[in-house]
Amino acid sequence: MTSQLLQKGIERLNWAKTHMHVLGEIEKRLIDNGALDGLKIGMALHVEAKTGILAMTLQNAGAKVRLASCNPLSTDDSVSLALNEEFGLETYAKKGESNDEYYENLYSVLGLNPDITIDDGGDLILLLHTKFKDMLPNIMGGNEETTTGIIRLKAMEAEGMLKFPVFAVNNAKMKYLFDNRYGTGQSTVDGILTATNLTLAGKRIVVAGYGWCGRGIAMRMQGMGGNVCVTEVDPVKAVEARMDGFDVMPMIEAVKTADMVVSVTGCKDIIDQNHLEAMKDKCVLANSGHFDNEISKDALDAYSVSKKQVRGLVDEYELKNGRKVYLLGEGRLVNLAVGQGHPVEIMDMSFATQALCAERVATHHKELEPKVYDVPPEMDDMVARLKLKAMDISIDTSTTEQAKYLASWNEGT
């Protein structure tokens, strides 16, 4: 069984590498310039094939790398095994970690005493600022992959608590315009369909949150024939959702007719007991936000008379009012807890940006202050051009006269 699992992991990693052309070009760059040679990089990301290729890229560029998961349910055990056994990359992760195991694995990563951190959700950075403060003087800087982590880091910066520079990779155009929208949209649908084997066409589907991830999910659900409703607290995003063709209403109204609710907000208690009391019978609940608190499991436990697993990672809760609801993947990221995560070509762009930001930290950390930095525009441009090359697409270039026109305030008057 172990040999079969190992072979599966090797195959998944090789398949991902074959389709990650942008990251392949960045690997050549990092090997040539030696920016990461001899550095120690601690990573807490979803441990699956695409992440494995990023970790191996950094390792091939001369860095010492340790990797743990940023979510107890998101690890692909075959990939974790292959990284350790076949590729010699220290990986501390398994699917279904207990809370203690989860943190022990993060501690193992920090045991490397890293120069650079790469996070998804900010847990490594939080630990460095709380339990491992003695390591802070040695940290050059870090990267943060996701919206939730950047919210935490911005709060730390505002309170003067952030002690080293961090690049907000999530805010790069070549990340959020594609990873958050097309990646989350497709992989969330994949996770839900894998978990349930139900049709989406004709169903009333509520998407909570209309950020870039919510946009992607709503778009894909609509494309699969779903009747999509959006809930929001931001009036601008609510107007945008309506203009994009979706119904918009408060969650307490939306759940009354919902066949499925997908939360993707970065906030907690999006579904609480009030919503459960009003919810339609047999509603499916899924979460694509980073933490498993968007759908309140405390409320589910308090308002249920029974709970049982009915299919894989599908838990049926019988509510006190006699209705039933189904929670997918224990309320954790449904696209990774149940599905295979974002498509390979999407993560190629995001992880190329991660690698370039690690290079920027290594070469510019002495000039950077302890705050959250946006990814430089020229980095987005580089990743975009490499992606176009990989897609065999050519685009126009402005002429000298056109560039002069765009740079002048009185041309053409």
C-alpha positions as CSV (number, residue, x, y, z in Angstrom):
1,M,0.0,0.0,0.0
2,T,2.8,2.4,0.9
3,S,4.5,1.8,-2.5
4,Q,1.2,2.4,-4.3
5,L,0.7,5.7,-2.4
6,L,4.3,6.7,-3.1
7,Q,3.9,6.1,-6.8
8,K,0.6,8.0,-6.8
9,G,2.4,11.0,-5.2
10,I,5.3,10.8,-7.7
11,E,2.8,10.8,-10.6
12,R,0.9,13.7,-9.3
13,L,4.0,15.8,-8.7
14,N,5.3,14.9,-12.2
15,W,2.0,15.8,-13.8
16,A,1.9,19.2,-12.0
17,K,5.5,20.0,-13.0
18,T,4.7,19.2,-16.6
19,H,2.0,21.9,-16.6
20,M,3.7,24.6,-14.5
21,H,5.7,26.3,-17.2
22,V,5.9,29.7,-15.6
23,L,7.3,28.4,-12.3
24,G,9.8,26.3,-14.4
25,E,11.1,29.6,-16.0
26,I,11.4,31.2,-12.5
27,E,13.3,28.1,-11.3
28,K,15.9,28.7,-14.0
29,R,16.2,32.3,-13.0
30,L,16.7,31.5,-9.3
31,I,19.3,28.9,-10.1
32,D,21.2,31.3,-12.4
33,N,21.2,34.2,-9.9
34,G,21.7,32.2,-6.8
35,A,19.5,34.5,-4.7
36,L,18.2,31.7,-2.5
37,D,21.4,29.6,-2.3
38,G,22.0,28.6,1.3
39,L,18.9,30.2,2.7
40,K,16.4,28.4,4.9
41,I,12.7,28.6,4.0
42,G,9.8,27.5,6.2
43,M,6.5,26.9,4.5
44,A,2.9,26.4,5.7
45,L,0.7,25.8,2.7
46,H,-1.8,23.3,1.5
47,V,0.4,20.2,0.9
48,E,-0.6,18.9,-2.5
49,A,1.1,18.5,-5.9
50,K,1.3,22.2,-6.9
51,T,2.7,23.2,-3.5
52,G,5.1,20.4,-3.8
53,I,6.5,21.8,-7.1
54,L,6.9,25.3,-5.5
55,A,8.8,23.7,-2.5
56,M,11.0,21.7,-4.9
57,T,11.6,24.8,-7.0
58,L,13.0,26.6,-4.0
59,Q,15.0,23.6,-3.0
60,N,16.4,23.2,-6.5
61,A,17.4,26.9,-6.3
62,G,19.7,26.1,-3.3
63,A,17.4,26.7,-0.3
64,K,16.9,24.4,2.6
65,V,13.1,23.9,2.8
66,R,10.7,22.5,5.3
67,L,6.9,22.3,4.5
68,A,3.8,21.8,6.7
69,S,0.2,22.1,6.0
70,C,-1.9,25.2,6.7
71,N,-5.1,23.2,7.1
72,P,-5.6,19.8,8.9
73,L,-7.7,18.4,6.1
74,S,-6.0,19.7,3.0
75,T,-3.0,17.4,2.7
76,D,-2.6,14.9,-0.1
77,D,-0.9,12.0,1.7
78,S,0.5,10.6,-1.5
79,V,2.3,13.9,-2.2
80,S,3.5,14.3,1.3
81,L,5.0,10.8,1.2
82,A,6.6,11.4,-2.2
83,L,8.2,14.7,-1.2
84,N,9.8,13.0,1.8
85,E,10.8,9.7,0.3
86,E,11.5,10.4,-3.3
87,F,12.6,14.0,-3.4
88,G,14.2,14.5,0.0
89,L,12.1,17.5,1.0
90,E,11.3,17.6,4.7
91,T,7.5,17.6,4.8
92,Y,5.4,17.4,8.0
93,A,1.8,16.8,7.0
94,K,-1.0,14.3,6.8
95,K,-4.7,14.4,6.0
96,G,-6.8,14.6,9.1
97,E,-4.4,16.0,11.6
98,S,-5.5,16.6,15.2
99,N,-5.1,20.1,16.5
100,D,-2.0,19.0,18.4
101,E,-0.5,17.3,15.4
102,Y,-1.2,20.4,13.3
103,Y,0.8,22.7,15.6
104,E,3.5,20.1,16.1
105,N,4.1,20.1,12.4
106,L,4.3,23.9,12.3
107,Y,6.8,23.8,15.2
108,S,8.9,21.3,13.1
109,V,9.0,23.8,10.3
110,L,10.1,26.6,12.6
111,G,12.7,24.2,14.0
112,L,14.6,25.0,10.8
113,N,15.1,28.5,12.2
114,P,14.0,29.9,8.8
115,D,15.3,33.0,7.1
116,I,12.1,33.4,5.0
117,T,8.5,32.2,5.7
118,I,5.8,31.4,3.2
119,D,2.4,31.3,4.7
120,D,-1.2,30.6,3.8
121,G,-3.4,32.0,6.6
122,G,-0.5,33.5,8.7
123,D,-0.1,30.8,11.3
124,L,3.7,30.6,10.9
125,I,4.0,34.3,11.3
126,L,1.7,34.3,14.3
127,L,3.7,31.6,16.0
128,L,6.9,33.6,15.4
129,H,5.4,36.6,17.0
130,T,4.1,34.7,20.0
131,K,5.8,31.4,20.9
132,F,9.0,31.8,18.9
133,K,9.9,35.5,19.4
134,D,13.6,34.6,19.8
135,M,13.7,33.7,16.1
136,L,12.4,37.1,15.0
137,P,15.8,38.8,14.6
138,N,16.9,36.2,12.1
139,I,13.8,36.5,9.8
140,M,14.5,38.4,6.6
141,G,10.8,38.5,5.7
142,G,7.9,36.4,4.4
143,N,5.1,35.9,2.0
144,E,1.4,35.5,2.6
145,E,-0.8,33.6,0.1
146,T,-4.4,34.3,1.1
147,T,-6.9,37.0,2.0
148,T,-7.5,35.8,5.5
149,G,-3.8,35.9,6.3
150,I,-3.4,39.4,4.9
151,I,-6.3,40.6,7.1
152,R,-4.4,39.2,10.1
153,L,-1.1,40.8,9.0
154,K,-2.7,44.2,8.4
155,A,-4.1,44.1,11.9
156,M,-0.7,43.3,13.3
157,E,0.9,46.1,11.3
158,A,-1.7,48.6,12.5
159,E,-0.9,47.7,16.1
160,G,2.8,48.0,15.5
161,M,3.2,44.2,16.2
162,L,4.6,43.1,12.9
163,K,8.4,42.6,13.2
164,F,9.5,41.8,9.7
165,P,8.4,42.6,6.1
166,V,5.8,40.5,4.4
167,F,4.7,40.5,0.8
168,A,1.0,40.2,0.2
169,V,1.1,37.7,-2.6
170,N,-2.7,37.5,-2.5
171,N,-2.9,41.1,-3.7
172,A,-0.9,40.5,-6.8
173,K,-3.0,40.8,-9.9
174,M,-1.6,37.6,-11.3
175,K,-2.8,35.9,-8.1
176,Y,-6.2,37.2,-7.2
177,L,-7.6,37.8,-10.7
178,F,-6.9,34.1,-11.5
179,D,-6.3,32.0,-8.4
180,N,-9.1,33.6,-6.4
181,R,-11.6,33.8,-9.2
182,Y,-11.0,30.9,-11.6
183,G,-9.1,28.7,-9.2
184,T,-11.6,28.9,-6.3
185,G,-14.5,28.9,-8.6
186,Q,-13.6,25.7,-10.4
187,S,-12.1,23.8,-7.4
188,T,-15.1,24.7,-5.1
189,V,-17.5,23.2,-7.6
190,D,-15.1,20.2,-8.0
191,G,-15.1,19.7,-4.2
192,I,-18.9,19.9,-3.8
193,L,-19.5,17.6,-6.7
194,T,-17.0,15.1,-5.4
195,A,-18.5,15.1,-2.0
196,T,-22.2,14.9,-3.0
197,N,-22.5,13.6,-6.6
198,L,-25.5,16.0,-6.8
199,T,-26.5,18.1,-9.7
200,L,-26.1,21.9,-9.6
201,A,-28.5,22.8,-12.4
202,G,-31.8,24.1,-11.2
203,K,-30.7,24.4,-7.6
204,R,-31.0,27.6,-5.5
205,I,-27.3,28.2,-4.6
206,V,-26.4,31.0,-2.1
207,V,-22.8,32.4,-2.2
208,A,-21.9,34.3,0.9
209,G,-19.3,36.9,0.0
210,Y,-18.7,38.6,-3.3
211,G,-14.9,39.2,-3.2
212,W,-12.8,37.7,-6.0
213,C,-13.3,34.2,-4.6
214,G,-17.1,34.7,-4.3
215,R,-17.2,36.1,-7.9
216,G,-15.5,33.0,-9.2
217,I,-17.8,30.6,-7.3
218,A,-21.0,32.5,-8.3
219,M,-19.9,32.6,-12.0
220,R,-19.1,28.8,-12.1
221,M,-22.3,27.9,-10.2
222,Q,-24.3,29.9,-12.7
223,G,-22.4,28.3,-15.6
224,M,-23.5,24.9,-14.3
225,G,-27.1,25.9,-14.3
226,G,-27.5,27.0,-10.7
227,N,-29.9,29.8,-9.7
228,V,-27.4,31.9,-7.7
229,C,-28.1,34.4,-4.9
230,V,-25.3,36.4,-3.3
231,T,-25.2,37.7,0.3
232,E,-23.0,40.6,1.3
233,V,-22.3,43.2,4.0
234,D,-20.4,45.6,1.6
235,P,-22.9,47.8,-0.3
236,V,-20.5,48.3,-3.3
237,K,-20.0,44.5,-3.7
238,A,-23.7,44.0,-3.4
239,V,-24.5,46.4,-6.2
240,E,-21.8,44.7,-8.3
241,A,-23.3,41.3,-7.7
242,R,-26.7,42.5,-8.7
243,M,-25.3,44.2,-11.8
244,D,-23.6,40.9,-12.7
245,G,-27.0,39.2,-12.8
246,F,-27.3,37.6,-9.3
247,D,-30.0,38.0,-6.8
248,V,-28.9,39.8,-3.6
249,M,-30.6,39.5,-0.2
250,P,-29.8,39.0,3.5
251,M,-28.7,35.5,4.5
252,I,-31.7,35.0,6.8
253,E,-34.0,35.3,3.8
254,A,-31.8,33.4,1.3
255,V,-31.6,30.2,3.4
256,K,-35.3,29.8,3.4
257,T,-35.2,28.6,-0.2
258,A,-31.5,27.5,-0.5
259,D,-30.6,24.1,-1.7
260,M,-26.9,24.9,-1.1
261,V,-24.9,27.6,0.8
262,V,-21.3,28.2,0.1
263,S,-19.4,30.6,2.4
264,V,-16.3,32.5,1.2
265,T,-16.0,35.6,3.3
266,G,-13.0,35.4,5.6
267,C,-15.2,36.1,8.6
268,K,-16.9,33.9,11.2
269,D,-20.5,32.8,11.9
270,I,-21.8,33.5,8.4
271,I,-24.2,30.6,9.2
272,D,-25.4,30.7,12.8
273,Q,-28.3,29.3,14.8
274,N,-30.8,31.9,13.5
275,H,-30.0,30.8,9.9
276,L,-30.3,27.1,10.8
277,E,-33.7,27.6,12.3
278,A,-34.9,29.2,9.0
279,M,-33.0,26.9,6.7
280,K,-34.7,24.7,4.1
281,D,-34.7,21.0,4.7
282,K,-31.7,19.0,3.2
283,C,-29.7,22.2,2.5
284,V,-26.0,21.4,1.7
285,L,-23.5,23.6,3.5
286,A,-19.9,24.1,2.2
287,N,-17.1,26.5,3.0
288,S,-14.3,27.9,0.8
289,G,-13.0,30.4,3.3
290,H,-9.7,29.7,5.0
291,F,-10.9,28.8,8.5
292,D,-13.6,26.4,9.5
293,N,-15.6,29.0,11.5
294,E,-17.6,30.5,8.7
295,I,-20.3,27.9,9.2
296,S,-20.7,27.8,13.0
297,K,-20.1,24.2,14.1
298,D,-21.0,25.2,17.6
299,A,-24.4,26.4,16.4
300,L,-24.8,23.1,14.5
301,D,-24.0,21.1,17.5
302,A,-26.2,23.1,19.8
303,Y,-29.3,23.1,17.5
304,S,-29.0,19.4,16.4
305,V,-30.4,16.3,17.9
306,S,-28.1,14.0,16.0
307,K,-25.1,13.9,13.7
308,K,-23.8,11.1,11.5
309,Q,-21.5,10.7,8.5
310,V,-23.6,9.7,5.5
311,R,-21.0,9.8,2.7
312,G,-17.3,10.4,2.8
313,L,-16.7,13.8,4.3
314,V,-20.5,14.6,4.4
315,D,-22.1,14.9,7.9
316,E,-25.8,14.9,8.3
317,Y,-27.2,17.0,11.1
318,E,-30.8,16.5,12.2
319,L,-32.0,19.8,13.6
320,K,-34.4,20.4,16.5
321,N,-37.1,21.5,14.1
322,G,-37.0,18.1,12.3
323,R,-35.1,19.3,9.2
324,K,-31.8,18.0,8.1
325,V,-28.7,19.8,6.7
326,Y,-25.5,18.4,5.3
327,L,-22.0,19.8,6.2
328,L,-19.2,19.1,3.7
329,G,-15.6,18.5,4.8
330,E,-16.2,19.4,8.4
331,G,-16.7,23.0,7.4
332,R,-13.1,23.3,6.2
333,L,-12.0,24.3,2.7
334,V,-14.2,22.2,0.5
335,N,-12.0,22.4,-2.5
336,L,-9.1,20.8,-0.6
337,A,-10.7,18.9,2.2
338,V,-12.7,17.0,-0.5
339,G,-11.4,18.1,-3.9
340,Q,-7.9,18.4,-5.4
341,G,-7.5,22.1,-4.9
342,H,-7.0,24.7,-7.6
343,P,-6.1,23.7,-11.2
344,V,-2.4,23.2,-11.9
345,E,-2.1,26.1,-14.5
346,I,-3.7,28.5,-12.1
347,M,-1.3,27.7,-9.2
348,D,1.5,28.0,-11.7
349,M,1.0,31.7,-11.7
350,S,0.4,32.1,-8.0
351,F,3.4,30.0,-7.0
352,A,5.6,31.8,-9.6
353,T,4.8,35.0,-7.7
354,Q,5.6,33.3,-4.4
355,A,9.0,32.3,-5.7
356,L,9.7,35.8,-7.0
357,C,8.7,37.3,-3.7
358,A,11.0,35.0,-1.9
359,E,13.8,36.2,-4.2
360,R,12.8,39.8,-3.5
361,V,12.9,39.2,0.3
362,A,16.4,37.6,0.0
363,T,17.8,40.4,-2.1
364,H,16.1,43.5,-0.6
365,H,15.3,42.6,3.0
366,K,17.7,45.2,4.4
367,E,15.8,48.0,2.7
368,L,12.4,46.8,3.8
369,E,10.5,48.0,6.9
370,P,8.4,45.6,9.1
371,K,5.1,46.1,7.2
372,V,2.9,44.4,4.6
373,Y,4.1,45.2,1.0
374,D,2.2,44.8,-2.2
375,V,3.8,42.8,-5.0
376,P,5.8,45.1,-7.3
377,P,3.9,45.7,-10.6
378,E,6.9,44.6,-12.7
379,M,6.6,41.2,-11.0
380,D,3.0,40.9,-12.2
381,D,4.1,41.9,-15.6
382,M,6.9,39.3,-15.7
383,V,4.5,36.5,-14.6
384,A,1.9,37.6,-17.1
385,R,4.4,37.6,-20.0
386,L,5.7,34.2,-19.0
387,K,2.2,32.9,-18.9
388,L,1.4,34.3,-22.4
389,K,4.6,32.6,-23.7
390,A,3.4,29.3,-22.1
391,M,0.1,29.7,-23.9
392,D,1.8,30.6,-27.2
393,I,0.1,34.0,-27.3
394,S,1.6,37.2,-28.7
395,I,0.3,40.7,-27.9
396,D,0.9,44.1,-29.4
397,T,3.6,46.6,-28.1
398,S,2.9,50.4,-28.0
399,T,4.9,52.4,-30.4
400,T,7.2,55.2,-29.3
401,E,4.6,57.8,-30.4
402,Q,1.8,56.0,-28.5
403,A,3.9,55.8,-25.3
404,K,4.6,59.5,-25.7
405,Y,0.9,60.3,-26.2
406,L,-0.1,58.3,-23.1
407,A,2.6,60.1,-21.0
408,S,1.7,63.6,-22.1
409,W,-1.2,65.8,-20.8
410,N,-1.5,68.0,-23.9
411,E,-1.0,65.5,-26.8
412,G,-3.9,65.6,-29.2
413,T,-5.4,68.8,-28.0
